């Protein structure tokens, strides 16, 4: 049996008569695909998985914790204080600078650990979803990895199953599925076999079952029409990845105000430092560093760190 020239279209999956659909997918509703044919289609269509994002290296996740402007200012103040102590060894240890640096480091470590835990939790959920599925191959019902399902596989589902791919129903016995993750419908949807001649919305395709949904009652048998990123869930995931991160008007206004205030604060701090250096008689390097630290402290204290919380309170 040769692999089909192309996977069936979205409309053909629910509008075509079952016999025509089975012929297009070149599969047998009783015997299913052969193991060799399933292997060939797996090579052709790819694994039944959503495209994974490239993992972020650990060092980049850690450095991302230091991108906040307030943290950068604190690091500058710490560096100035540490430089002063390194130049003039007769001064006391910069305990304040050490304390600030330790707090910044602990905060970065906590943020890194929290993000790592969240990523591990997501990986665990993906591992759970990549379970096994019951299919008919070589005329025998068998369990296979859900990631190895291909178009044309004959899928068997029953109560409690998570549906691993988009499929057209061949038989259904009191079959109900929950499609909240896909359509937002909170109540279980009754499924039935039969042709749909009109073009209908996703939630009205009662002769289809979809990847990522779950069987709440009954059982059924279906022929898989789409896998991986070609499923409805995969298309949604693809659109979400392609869509640029948009900001709300409030976020844009806050960003503009925060940027303006930040520039004003930095200018004031720079003017104050320049004035003190010009007016004061700075006879030692420590006095100069004290002025610099004072300017940084002004920038940190006057910065609009609490602006978003204050506006949205």
Secondary structure, 3 states (H helix, E strand, C coil): CCCCCCCCCHHHHHHCCHHHHHHHHCCCCCCCECHHHHHHHHHHHCCCCCCCCCCCCHHHHHHHHHCCHHHHHHHHHHHHHHHHHHHCCCCCCCHHHHHHHHHHHHHHHHHHHHHHHHHHHHHHHHHHHCCEEEEEECCEEEEEEHHHCCCCCEEEEECCCECCCEEEEEEEEEEEEECHHHHCCCCCEECCCCCCCCCCCHHHCCCEECCCCEEEEEEEEEEEEECHHHCHHHHHHHHHHHCCCCCCHHHHHHHHHHHHHHHHHHHHHHHHHHHHHHHCCCCCHHHHHHHHHHHHHHHHHHCCCCHHHHHHC
